[in-house]
Amino acid sequence: SLSKLCLSLASHSPHYTPPSIRHRLSSSSSPLPSISQQIHHHIMFKYVFIPADNSKPIEVREGDKSGGLGDDVLSKEAKAYFYASSDKGARAAALNNATPEQRKVLADQLRDEVRAASATSPYAGQMAAMNDDALIDIMRTTHTSATCEITALTVPTAINQQRAVSLYSADDAR
């Protein structure tokens, strides 16, 4: 559903050097910045925040990409936004506070769903054979964790000046 659409990113690839910096580096007689100087230099990117709530304004925001893909600021922000906008916190609390009888019912329900999907899933038989605690752990991971889906709309190339555009959306927005 498009109502769950939240974030999109328009930024340069991590290996892209903006022309203004590239020009300064190539025309400078001084050596390139040291690694310690590069570490403390924050490279910012802009992105468009499109709230799932149509009554809220679309915003252009900035993020720091010094963490690279290993510490993706936008991914963290998107995951937190989608988590807060969902019922995943309530689901996690319900799982944590469930009685042994309720956990058994949930595991049986998941087992029934898995069996129903056995024609289309090669893993259905393995999941149906799992014990209740393992099934509850899978449910906790898939239904209560902060996640988002990232879709590359463009990839950086010389033709597009090394710009990448990605769409960050709720993983259940399909």
KEROGU-997518 format. One record per residue: x, y, z of N, C-alpha, C in turn; residue in three letters; residue number from 1. Coordinates in Angstrom, 2 decimals, decimal comma. Each point is the difference from the previous one (the first is absolute). Example, Ala and Ser with C-alpha at 12.3 -4.5 7.8 and 13.67 -1.06 7.14 Angstrom:
REM KEROGU-997518
+---------+---------+---------+---------+---------+---------+---------+---------+---------+--------+-----+
!    n_px !    n_py !    n_pz !   ca_px !   ca_py !   ca_pz !    c_px !    c_py !    c_pz ! residu ! num !
+---------+---------+---------+---------+---------+---------+---------+---------+---------+--------+-----+
!   13,19 !   -5,69 !    7,80 !   -0,89 !    1,19 !    0,00 !    0,90 !    1,20 !    0,00 !    ALA !   1 !
!   -0,35 !    1,05 !   -0,72 !    0,82 !    1,19 !    0,06 !   -0,77 !    1,09 !    0,73 !    SER !   2 !
+---------+---------+---------+---------+---------+---------+---------+---------+---------+--------+-----+
END
This chain:
REM KEROGU-997518
+---------+---------+---------+---------+---------+---------+---------+---------+---------+--------+-----+
!    n_px !    n_py !    n_pz !   ca_px !   ca_py !   ca_pz !    c_px !    c_py !    c_pz ! residu ! num !
+---------+---------+---------+---------+---------+---------+---------+---------+---------+--------+-----+
!    0,85 !   -1,17 !    0,00 !   -0,85 !    1,17 !    0,00 !    0,89 !    1,23 !    0,00 !    SER !   1 !
!   -0,29 !    0,95 !   -0,84 !    0,83 !    1,19 !   -0,09 !   -0,13 !    0,88 !    1,23 !    LEU !   2 !
!   -1,04 !   -0,19 !    0,80 !   -0,14 !    0,80 !    1,21 !    1,10 !   -0,28 !    1,01 !    SER !   3 !
!    0,71 !   -1,09 !   -0,16 !    1,09 !   -0,33 !    0,92 !    1,34 !    0,55 !   -0,48 !    LYS !   4 !
!    0,01 !    0,63 !   -1,16 !    1,21 !    0,56 !   -0,57 !    0,53 !    1,10 !    0,89 !    LEU !   5 !
!    1,28 !   -0,02 !    0,27 !    0,52 !    1,00 !    0,93 !    1,17 !    0,78 !   -0,53 !    CYS !   6 !
!    1,09 !   -0,64 !   -0,28 !    1,24 !    0,72 !   -0,24 !    0,59 !   -0,31 !   -1,36 !    LEU !   7 !
!    0,57 !    0,99 !   -0,60 !    0,80 !   -0,26 !   -1,19 !    1,29 !    0,77 !    0,15 !    SER !   8 !
!    1,02 !   -0,46 !   -0,64 !    1,32 !    0,57 !    0,15 !    0,53 !    0,40 !   -1,35 !    LEU !   9 !
!    0,54 !    1,18 !   -0,08 !    0,72 !    0,41 !   -1,20 !    1,37 !    0,46 !    0,49 !    ALA !  10 !
!    1,01 !   -0,76 !   -0,28 !    1,33 !    0,37 !    0,47 !    1,05 !   -0,48 !   -0,98 !    SER !  11 !
!    1,20 !    0,41 !    0,28 !    1,12 !   -0,47 !   -0,80 !    0,45 !   -1,34 !    0,55 !    HIS !  12 !
!    0,61 !   -0,80 !   -0,85 !    0,52 !   -1,29 !    0,45 !    1,12 !    0,24 !    1,00 !    SER !  13 !
!    0,34 !   -1,00 !    0,81 !    1,06 !    0,18 !    0,99 !    1,35 !    0,29 !   -0,63 !    PRO !  14 !
!    0,20 !   -0,36 !   -1,26 !    1,28 !    0,19 !   -0,67 !    0,02 !    1,27 !   -0,84 !    HIS !  15 !
!   -1,06 !    0,75 !   -0,01 !   -0,12 !    1,19 !   -0,83 !    0,65 !    1,19 !    0,68 !    TYR !  16 !
!    0,81 !    0,74 !   -0,73 !    0,55 !    1,24 !    0,48 !   -0,64 !    1,12 !   -0,78 !    THR !  17 !
!   -0,72 !    0,91 !    0,66 !   -0,66 !    1,09 !   -0,72 !    1,00 !    0,79 !   -0,84 !    PRO !  18 !
!   -0,45 !    0,52 !   -1,16 !    0,92 !    0,72 !   -0,89 !    0,74 !    1,13 !    0,70 !    PRO !  19 !
!   -0,66 !    0,74 !    0,90 !    0,67 !    1,11 !    0,67 !    1,18 !   -0,49 !    0,84 !    SER !  20 !
!   -0,16 !   -1,13 !    0,68 !    1,10 !   -0,56 !    0,80 !    1,05 !   -0,60 !   -0,91 !    ILE !  21 !
!   -0,45 !   -0,71 !   -1,06 !    0,93 !   -0,61 !   -0,94 !    0,87 !    1,09 !   -0,62 !    ARG !  22 !
!   -0,61 !    1,15 !   -0,37 !    0,73 !    1,10 !   -0,61 !    1,01 !    0,57 !    1,00 !    HIS !  23 !
!   -0,43 !    0,19 !    1,26 !    0,92 !    0,52 !    1,01 !    1,16 !   -0,95 !    0,23 !    ARG !  24 !
!   -0,28 !   -1,31 !    0,00 !    1,07 !   -0,97 !    0,23 !    0,97 !   -0,05 !   -1,17 !    LEU !  25 !
!   -0,52 !    0,05 !   -1,23 !    0,88 !   -0,11 !   -1,15 !    0,77 !    1,28 !   -0,27 !    SER !  26 !
!   -0,54 !    1,17 !    0,39 !    0,69 !    1,25 !   -0,28 !    0,86 !    0,45 !    1,18 !    SER !  27 !
!   -0,05 !   -0,73 !    1,08 !    0,75 !    0,37 !    1,18 !    1,41 !   -0,59 !   -0,07 !    SER !  28 !
!    0,97 !    0,80 !    0,45 !    1,36 !   -0,52 !    0,03 !    0,27 !   -0,71 !    1,33 !    SER !  29 !
!   -0,92 !    0,16 !    0,96 !    0,20 !   -0,67 !    1,28 !   -0,43 !   -1,45 !   -0,11 !    SER !  30 !
!    0,54 !   -0,85 !    0,84 !   -0,36 !   -1,43 !   -0,05 !   -1,47 !   -0,20 !    0,39 !    PRO !  31 !
!   -0,49 !   -1,17 !   -0,33 !   -1,37 !   -0,35 !    0,37 !   -0,14 !    0,00 !    1,51 !    LEU !  32 !
!   -1,22 !    0,21 !    0,50 !   -0,19 !    0,00 !    1,46 !    0,42 !   -1,33 !    0,61 !    PRO !  33 !
!    0,52 !    0,07 !    1,22 !    0,39 !   -1,23 !    0,70 !   -1,24 !   -0,79 !    0,35 !    SER !  34 !
!    0,20 !   -1,27 !    0,35 !   -1,13 !   -0,86 !    0,38 !   -0,71 !    0,58 !    1,21 !    ILE !  35 !
!    0,76 !    0,53 !    0,98 !   -0,67 !    0,56 !    1,18 !   -0,83 !    1,22 !   -0,37 !    SER !  36 !
!    0,45 !    0,81 !   -0,97 !   -0,80 !    1,13 !   -0,45 !   -1,25 !   -0,50 !   -0,72 !    GLN !  37 !
!    0,13 !   -1,05 !   -0,79 !   -1,14 !   -0,53 !   -0,72 !   -1,03 !   -0,58 !    0,96 !    GLN !  38 !
!    0,44 !   -0,63 !    1,07 !   -0,91 !   -0,60 !    0,96 !   -0,87 !    1,07 !    0,65 !    ILE !  39 !
!    0,59 !    1,15 !    0,31 !   -0,75 !    1,05 !    0,69 !   -0,81 !    0,87 !   -0,95 !    HIS !  40 !
!    0,16 !   -0,16 !   -1,29 !   -0,77 !    0,75 !   -0,98 !   -1,30 !   -0,75 !   -0,30 !    HIS !  41 !
!   -1,12 !    0,61 !    0,35 !   -1,30 !   -0,64 !   -0,19 !   -0,56 !    0,36 !   -1,36 !    HIS !  42 !
!   -0,32 !   -1,01 !   -0,77 !   -0,61 !    0,20 !   -1,30 !   -1,48 !   -0,19 !    0,18 !    ILE !  43 !
!   -0,76 !    1,00 !   -0,36 !   -1,44 !   -0,03 !    0,20 !   -0,69 !   -0,39 !   -1,30 !    MET !  44 !
!   -1,21 !   -0,52 !    0,13 !   -0,83 !   -0,29 !   -1,15 !   -1,40 !    0,51 !    0,31 !    PHE !  45 !
!   -0,76 !    0,23 !   -1,04 !   -1,38 !    0,44 !    0,17 !   -0,93 !   -1,13 !   -0,40 !    LYS !  46 !
!   -1,15 !   -0,04 !    0,67 !   -1,01 !   -0,98 !   -0,37 !   -1,37 !    0,62 !    0,20 !    TYR !  47 !
!   -0,97 !   -0,62 !   -0,63 !   -1,38 !    0,47 !    0,10 !   -0,74 !   -0,93 !    0,94 !    VAL !  48 !
!   -0,62 !    0,59 !    1,03 !   -0,79 !   -0,76 !    0,96 !   -1,47 !    0,16 !   -0,39 !    PHE !  49 !
!   -0,63 !   -1,11 !   -0,35 !   -1,41 !    0,01 !   -0,38 !   -0,75 !   -0,81 !    1,05 !    ILE !  50 !
!   -0,67 !    0,69 !    0,94 !   -0,68 !   -0,73 !    1,06 !   -1,14 !   -0,86 !   -0,54 !    PRO !  51 !
!   -0,27 !   -1,10 !    0,67 !   -1,12 !   -0,85 !   -0,38 !   -1,32 !    0,70 !    0,27 !    ALA !  52 !
!   -0,01 !    0,95 !    0,92 !   -1,18 !    0,78 !    0,34 !   -0,09 !    1,18 !   -0,98 !    ASP !  53 !
!   -1,00 !   -0,02 !   -0,88 !   -0,14 !    1,04 !   -1,03 !   -0,21 !    1,40 !    0,57 !    ASN !  54 !
!   -0,40 !    0,11 !    1,25 !   -0,24 !    1,33 !    0,58 !    1,30 !    0,67 !    0,43 !    SER !  55 !
!    1,09 !   -0,75 !    0,03 !    1,29 !    0,56 !    0,40 !    0,78 !    0,43 !   -1,24 !    LYS !  56 !
!    0,82 !    1,05 !    0,13 !    0,71 !    0,53 !   -1,17 !    1,17 !   -0,87 !   -0,45 !    PRO !  57 !
!    0,29 !    0,05 !   -1,27 !    1,20 !   -0,61 !   -0,56 !    1,16 !    0,92 !    0,35 !    ILE !  58 !
!    1,11 !   -0,57 !    0,40 !    1,15 !    0,80 !    0,43 !    1,27 !   -0,42 !   -0,72 !    GLU !  59 !
!    0,89 !    0,96 !   -0,23 !    1,35 !   -0,31 !   -0,46 !    0,86 !    0,03 !    1,25 !    VAL !  60 !
!    0,71 !   -1,08 !    0,26 !    0,84 !   -0,13 !    1,19 !    1,43 !   -0,29 !   -0,40 !    ARG !  61 !
!    0,90 !    0,14 !    0,96 !    1,41 !   -0,33 !   -0,22 !    0,43 !   -1,10 !    0,95 !    GLU !  62 !
!    0,94 !   -0,81 !   -0,47 !    0,57 !   -1,05 !    0,81 !    1,50 !   -0,02 !   -0,18 !    GLY !  63 !
!    0,69 !   -0,56 !    0,95 !    1,46 !   -0,12 !   -0,02 !    0,36 !   -1,38 !   -0,51 !    ASP !  64 !
!    0,76 !   -0,07 !   -1,07 !    0,36 !   -1,31 !   -0,54 !    1,41 !   -0,43 !    0,37 !    LYS !  65 !
!    0,57 !    0,61 !    1,04 !    1,35 !   -0,38 !    0,40 !    0,06 !   -1,43 !    0,54 !    SER !  66 !
!   -1,14 !   -0,54 !    0,45 !   -0,03 !   -1,38 !    0,48 !    0,01 !   -1,02 !   -1,12 !    GLY !  67 !
!   -0,22 !    0,44 !   -1,23 !   -0,03 !   -0,91 !   -1,14 !   -1,17 !   -0,96 !    0,08 !    GLY !  68 !
!    0,03 !   -1,02 !   -0,80 !   -1,10 !   -0,97 !   -0,02 !   -0,04 !   -0,86 !    1,26 !    LEU !  69 !
!    1,12 !   -0,12 !    0,69 !    0,03 !   -0,79 !    1,22 !   -0,72 !    0,66 !    1,16 !    GLY !  70 !
!   -0,14 !    1,31 !   -0,05 !   -0,70 !    0,75 !    1,05 !   -0,92 !    1,00 !   -0,69 !    ASP !  71 !
!   -0,93 !   -0,53 !   -0,76 !   -0,89 !    0,78 !   -0,87 !   -1,02 !    0,80 !    0,82 !    ASP !  72 !
!    0,21 !    1,30 !    0,09 !   -0,86 !    0,88 !    0,78 !   -1,44 !   -0,03 !   -0,52 !    VAL !  73 !
!   -0,17 !    0,04 !   -1,29 !   -1,35 !    0,02 !   -0,58 !   -0,73 !   -1,31 !    0,27 !    LEU !  74 !
!    0,69 !   -1,11 !   -0,11 !   -0,61 !   -1,28 !    0,30 !   -0,47 !   -0,06 !    1,45 !    SER !  75 !
!    0,84 !    0,48 !    0,92 !   -0,38 !    0,02 !    1,41 !   -1,23 !    0,88 !    0,22 !    LYS !  76 !
!   -0,02 !    1,18 !   -0,62 !   -1,13 !    0,91 !    0,15 !   -1,28 !   -0,62 !   -0,59 !    GLU !  77 !
!    0,13 !   -0,61 !   -1,16 !   -1,17 !   -0,63 !   -0,64 !   -0,54 !   -1,12 !    0,86 !    ALA !  78 !
!    0,88 !   -0,85 !    0,51 !   -0,43 !   -1,12 !    0,84 !   -0,71 !    0,50 !    1,25 !    LYS !  79 !
!    0,55 !    1,03 !    0,63 !   -0,62 !    0,56 !    1,20 !   -1,37 !    0,59 !   -0,33 !    ALA !  80 !
!   -0,10 !    0,70 !   -1,13 !   -1,28 !    0,60 !   -0,41 !   -1,05 !   -1,08 !   -0,25 !    TYR !  81 !
!    0,37 !   -1,01 !   -0,76 !   -0,95 !   -1,06 !   -0,32 !   -0,40 !   -0,79 !    1,24 !    PHE !  82 !
!    0,95 !   -0,22 !    0,90 !   -0,29 !   -0,71 !    1,25 !   -1,02 !    0,80 !    0,82 !    TYR !  83 !
!    0,27 !    1,30 !    0,16 !   -0,89 !    0,86 !    0,79 !   -1,38 !    0,12 !   -0,64 !    ALA !  84 !
!   -0,07 !   -0,11 !   -1,33 !   -1,27 !    0,15 !   -0,73 !   -0,78 !   -1,30 !   -0,09 !    SER !  85 !
!    0,57 !   -1,07 !    0,52 !   -0,64 !   -1,32 !   -0,13 !   -0,48 !   -0,49 !    1,36 !    SER !  86 !
!   -0,53 !   -1,20 !   -0,01 !   -0,41 !   -0,63 !    1,25 !    1,04 !   -1,01 !    0,49 !    ASP !  87 !
!    1,24 !    0,12 !   -0,51 !    1,03 !   -0,98 !    0,36 !    0,36 !    0,05 !    1,47 !    LYS !  88 !
!   -0,01 !    1,18 !    0,62 !    0,27 !    0,11 !    1,43 !   -1,04 !   -0,74 !    0,81 !    GLY !  89 !
!   -1,27 !    0,16 !   -0,40 !   -1,08 !   -0,70 !    0,70 !    0,11 !   -1,50 !   -0,21 !    ALA !  90 !
!    0,38 !   -0,41 !   -1,21 !    0,18 !   -1,44 !   -0,27 !    1,11 !   -0,58 !    0,87 !    ARG !  91 !
!    1,11 !    0,75 !    0,12 !    1,13 !   -0,47 !    0,81 !   -0,42 !   -0,15 !    1,46 !    ALA !  92 !
!   -0,74 !    0,99 !    0,50 !   -0,47 !   -0,06 !    1,39 !   -0,94 !   -1,19 !    0,18 !    ALA !  93 !
!   -0,89 !   -0,22 !   -0,96 !   -0,94 !   -1,12 !    0,10 !    0,74 !   -1,33 !    0,01 !    ALA !  94 !
!    1,03 !   -0,14 !   -0,84 !    0,78 !   -1,24 !   -0,01 !    0,75 !   -0,19 !    1,32 !    LEU !  95 !
!    0,58 !    1,08 !    0,50 !    0,77 !   -0,10 !    1,24 !   -0,89 !   -0,30 !    1,20 !    ASN !  96 !
!   -1,24 !    0,47 !   -0,03 !   -0,91 !   -0,18 !    1,13 !   -0,97 !   -1,18 !   -0,18 !    ASN !  97 !
!    0,15 !   -0,74 !   -1,07 !   -0,92 !   -1,11 !   -0,27 !    0,20 !   -1,12 !    1,02 !    ALA !  98 !
!   -1,09 !   -0,60 !    0,36 !    0,05 !   -1,16 !    0,89 !    0,48 !   -1,20 !   -0,81 !    THR !  99 !
!    0,42 !   -1,07 !    0,66 !    0,40 !   -1,20 !   -0,74 !   -1,12 !   -0,52 !   -0,92 !    PRO ! 100 !
!   -1,23 !    0,10 !    0,45 !   -1,13 !   -0,46 !   -0,83 !   -0,16 !    0,89 !   -1,24 !    GLU ! 101 !
!    0,15 !    1,31 !    0,16 !   -0,10 !    0,92 !   -1,14 !    1,15 !   -0,23 !   -0,98 !    GLN ! 102 !
!    1,18 !   -0,25 !    0,52 !    1,16 !   -0,27 !   -0,88 !   -0,24 !   -1,29 !   -0,79 !    ARG ! 103 !
!   -0,59 !   -0,99 !    0,62 !   -0,32 !   -1,26 !   -0,68 !   -1,00 !    0,25 !   -1,13 !    LYS ! 104 !
!   -1,03 !    0,82 !    0,26 !   -1,00 !    0,32 !   -1,03 !    0,66 !    0,74 !   -1,16 !    VAL ! 105 !
!    0,88 !    0,98 !    0,32 !    0,70 !    0,74 !   -1,05 !    0,88 !   -0,91 !   -0,84 !    LEU ! 106 !
!    0,73 !   -0,88 !    0,65 !    0,87 !   -0,94 !   -0,73 !   -0,83 !   -0,92 !   -0,89 !    ALA ! 107 !
!   -1,11 !   -0,47 !    0,50 !   -0,88 !   -0,86 !   -0,81 !   -0,57 !    0,76 !   -1,20 !    ASP ! 108 !
!   -0,37 !    1,28 !    0,22 !   -0,51 !    0,81 !   -1,11 !    1,08 !    0,19 !   -1,07 !    GLN ! 109 !
!    1,22 !    0,28 !    0,44 !    1,10 !    0,17 !   -0,96 !    0,27 !   -1,31 !   -0,73 !    LEU ! 110 !
!   -0,02 !   -1,09 !    0,71 !    0,19 !   -1,32 !   -0,61 !   -1,07 !   -0,25 !   -1,07 !    ARG ! 111 !
!   -1,27 !    0,34 !    0,29 !   -1,09 !   -0,16 !   -0,98 !    0,23 !    0,86 !   -1,23 !    ASP ! 112 !
!    0,46 !    1,24 !    0,21 !    0,29 !    0,89 !   -1,13 !    1,12 !   -0,57 !   -0,86 !    GLU ! 113 !
!    1,02 !   -0,54 !    0,65 !    1,14 !   -0,57 !   -0,72 !   -0,45 !   -1,22 !   -0,80 !    VAL ! 114 !
!   -0,80 !   -0,84 !    0,59 !   -0,50 !   -1,17 !   -0,72 !   -0,82 !    0,42 !   -1,22 !    ARG ! 115 !
!   -0,79 !    1,05 !    0,14 !   -0,82 !    0,49 !   -1,12 !    0,88 !    0,51 !   -1,14 !    ALA ! 116 !
!    1,20 !    0,47 !    0,33 !    0,91 !    0,52 !   -1,02 !    0,99 !   -1,05 !   -0,48 !    ALA ! 117 !
!   -0,16 !   -1,24 !    0,43 !    1,00 !   -1,02 !   -0,32 !    0,17 !   -0,25 !   -1,49 !    SER ! 118 !
!   -1,02 !    0,26 !   -0,80 !    0,12 !   -0,21 !   -1,44 !    0,92 !    1,03 !   -0,64 !    ALA ! 119 !
!    0,13 !    1,18 !    0,61 !    0,81 !    1,07 !   -0,60 !    1,31 !    0,26 !    0,74 !    THR ! 120 !
!    0,21 !   -0,63 !    1,15 !    1,20 !    0,26 !    0,78 !    0,79 !   -1,28 !    0,23 !    SER ! 121 !
!    1,27 !   -0,01 !   -0,40 !    0,83 !   -1,19 !    0,24 !    0,34 !   -0,17 !    1,48 !    PRO ! 122 !
!   -0,19 !    1,03 !    0,82 !    0,36 !   -0,06 !    1,41 !   -1,19 !   -0,29 !    0,91 !    TYR ! 123 !
!   -1,19 !   -0,10 !   -0,56 !   -1,20 !   -0,19 !    0,81 !    0,07 !   -1,25 !    0,87 !    ALA ! 124 !
!    0,49 !   -1,10 !   -0,54 !    0,10 !   -1,24 !    0,77 !    0,93 !    0,15 !    1,18 !    GLY ! 125 !
!    1,14 !    0,68 !   -0,21 !    0,95 !    0,21 !    1,09 !   -0,61 !    0,89 !    1,08 !    GLN ! 126 !
!   -0,70 !    1,05 !   -0,41 !   -0,61 !    0,89 !    0,99 !   -1,11 !   -0,69 !    0,76 !    MET ! 127 !
!   -0,80 !   -0,80 !   -0,68 !   -1,10 !   -0,70 !    0,67 !    0,52 !   -0,97 !    1,05 !    ALA ! 128 !
!    1,23 !   -0,50 !   -0,19 !    0,58 !   -0,96 !    0,94 !    0,71 !    0,67 !    1,20 !    ALA ! 129 !
!    0,12 !    1,32 !   -0,01 !    0,68 !    0,70 !    1,09 !   -0,81 !   -0,03 !    1,28 !    MET ! 130 !
!    0,71 !    0,09 !    1,12 !   -0,71 !    0,06 !    1,28 !   -0,64 !    1,38 !    0,19 !    ASN ! 131 !
!   -0,89 !    0,10 !    0,97 !   -0,76 !    1,23 !    0,22 !    0,90 !    1,21 !    0,25 !    ASP ! 132 !
!    1,02 !   -0,17 !    0,83 !    0,88 !    1,13 !    0,31 !    0,72 !    0,52 !   -1,24 !    ASP ! 133 !
!    0,44 !   -0,89 !   -0,86 !    0,67 !    0,43 !   -1,24 !   -0,97 !    0,76 !   -0,90 !    ALA ! 134 !
!   -1,23 !   -0,47 !   -0,10 !   -1,00 !    0,70 !   -0,81 !   -0,33 !    1,37 !    0,58 !    LEU ! 135 !
!   -0,11 !    0,10 !    1,32 !   -0,26 !    1,28 !    0,65 !    1,18 !    0,96 !   -0,24 !    ILE ! 136 !
!    1,22 !   -0,51 !    0,04 !    1,18 !    0,84 !   -0,28 !   -0,03 !    0,51 !   -1,44 !    ASP ! 137 !
!   -0,40 !   -0,84 !   -0,95 !   -0,13 !    0,45 !   -1,39 !   -1,07 !    1,07 !   -0,09 !    ILE ! 138 !
!   -1,11 !   -0,21 !    0,67 !   -1,08 !    0,97 !   -0,01 !    0,48 !    1,33 !    0,60 !    MET ! 139 !
!    0,74 !   -0,08 !    1,08 !    0,52 !    1,22 !    0,64 !    0,91 !    0,75 !   -0,96 !    ARG ! 140 !
!    0,86 !   -0,71 !   -0,67 !    0,94 !    0,62 !   -0,93 !   -0,71 !    0,63 !   -1,19 !    THR ! 141 !
!   -0,92 !   -0,73 !   -0,59 !   -0,64 !    0,49 !   -1,23 !   -1,13 !    0,98 !    0,24 !    THR ! 142 !
!   -0,64 !   -0,07 !    1,15 !   -1,17 !    0,84 !    0,24 !    0,21 !    1,14 !    0,98 !    HIS ! 143 !
!    1,14 !    0,07 !    0,64 !    0,18 !    1,03 !    1,02 !    1,28 !    0,81 !   -0,16 !    THR ! 144 !
!    0,84 !   -0,28 !   -0,97 !    1,27 !    0,72 !   -0,12 !   -0,15 !    1,23 !   -0,89 !    SER ! 145 !
!    0,88 !    0,97 !    0,23 !    0,02 !    1,22 !   -0,80 !    0,68 !   -0,31 !   -1,33 !    ALA ! 146 !
!   -0,75 !    0,07 !   -1,07 !    0,53 !   -0,33 !   -1,32 !   -0,51 !    1,00 !   -1,04 !    THR ! 147 !
!    0,61 !   -0,03 !   -1,15 !   -0,51 !    0,75 !   -1,15 !    0,51 !   -0,68 !   -1,26 !    CYS ! 148 !
!   -0,65 !    0,30 !   -1,09 !    0,41 !   -0,54 !   -1,29 !    0,68 !    1,11 !   -0,78 !    GLU ! 149 !
!    1,13 !   -0,30 !   -0,61 !    0,74 !    0,99 !   -0,79 !    0,00 !   -0,47 !   -1,45 !    ILE ! 150 !
!   -0,50 !    0,87 !   -0,87 !   -0,06 !   -0,32 !   -1,43 !    0,82 !    1,03 !   -0,76 !    THR ! 151 !
!    0,96 !   -0,46 !   -0,80 !    0,79 !    0,91 !   -0,83 !   -0,84 !    0,43 !   -1,19 !    ALA ! 152 !
!   -0,23 !    1,30 !   -0,12 !   -0,73 !    0,54 !   -1,14 !    0,95 !    0,36 !   -1,13 !    LEU ! 153 !
!    1,19 !    0,47 !    0,37 !    1,08 !    0,21 !   -0,97 !    1,29 !   -0,44 !    0,67 !    THR ! 154 !
!    0,97 !   -0,32 !   -0,80 !    1,33 !   -0,34 !    0,52 !    0,98 !    1,05 !   -0,50 !    VAL ! 155 !
!    1,05 !    0,27 !    0,76 !    0,96 !    1,02 !   -0,42 !    0,74 !   -0,39 !   -1,28 !    PRO ! 156 !
!   -0,01 !    0,89 !   -0,96 !    0,75 !   -0,20 !   -1,24 !    0,59 !    1,33 !   -0,42 !    THR ! 157 !
!    0,90 !   -0,03 !   -0,96 !    0,58 !    1,24 !   -0,52 !   -1,08 !    0,86 !   -0,66 !    ALA ! 158 !
!   -0,97 !   -0,63 !   -0,62 !   -1,06 !    0,73 !   -0,70 !   -0,84 !    0,83 !    0,97 !    ILE ! 159 !
!   -0,26 !   -0,51 !    1,21 !   -0,81 !    0,75 !    0,96 !    0,85 !    0,68 !    1,08 !    ASN ! 160 !
!    1,24 !    0,29 !   -0,31 !    0,95 !    0,66 !    0,91 !    0,14 !   -0,75 !    1,32 !    GLN ! 161 !
!   -0,03 !   -1,33 !   -0,07 !    0,20 !   -0,87 !    1,16 !   -1,08 !    0,19 !    1,07 !    GLN ! 162 !
!   -1,20 !    0,37 !   -0,39 !   -1,10 !    0,15 !    0,95 !   -0,73 !   -1,33 !    0,16 !    ARG ! 163 !
!   -0,36 !   -0,26 !    1,23 !   -0,80 !   -1,19 !    0,30 !   -1,31 !    0,48 !    0,59 !    ALA ! 164 !
!   -1,07 !   -0,63 !   -0,38 !   -1,30 !    0,30 !    0,59 !   -0,58 !   -1,32 !    0,47 !    VAL ! 165 !
!   -0,31 !   -0,06 !    1,30 !   -0,57 !   -1,20 !    0,59 !   -1,29 !    0,36 !    0,70 !    SER ! 166 !
!   -0,87 !   -0,97 !    0,07 !   -1,29 !    0,17 !    0,67 !    0,02 !   -0,84 !    1,27 !    LEU ! 167 !
!   -0,25 !    0,63 !    1,13 !   -0,08 !   -0,69 !    1,28 !   -1,49 !   -0,06 !    0,34 !    TYR ! 168 !
!   -0,53 !   -1,20 !    0,15 !   -1,41 !   -0,14 !    0,30 !   -0,21 !   -1,06 !    1,08 !    SER ! 169 !
!   -1,21 !    0,01 !    0,58 !   -0,32 !   -1,01 !    1,00 !    0,04 !   -1,36 !   -0,67 !    ALA ! 170 !
!    0,58 !   -0,98 !    0,67 !    0,14 !   -1,33 !   -0,63 !   -1,32 !   -0,69 !   -0,21 !    ASP ! 171 !
!   -1,07 !    0,49 !    0,61 !   -1,32 !   -0,59 !   -0,22 !   -0,88 !    0,86 !   -0,90 !    ASP ! 172 !
!    0,62 !    0,89 !   -0,78 !   -0,75 !    0,95 !   -0,82 !   -0,35 !   -0,54 !   -1,39 !    ALA ! 173 !
!    0,29 !   -1,24 !   -0,26 !   -0,24 !   -0,53 !   -1,34 !   -1,45 !   -0,18 !   -0,31 !    ARG ! 174 !
+---------+---------+---------+---------+---------+---------+---------+---------+---------+--------+-----+
END
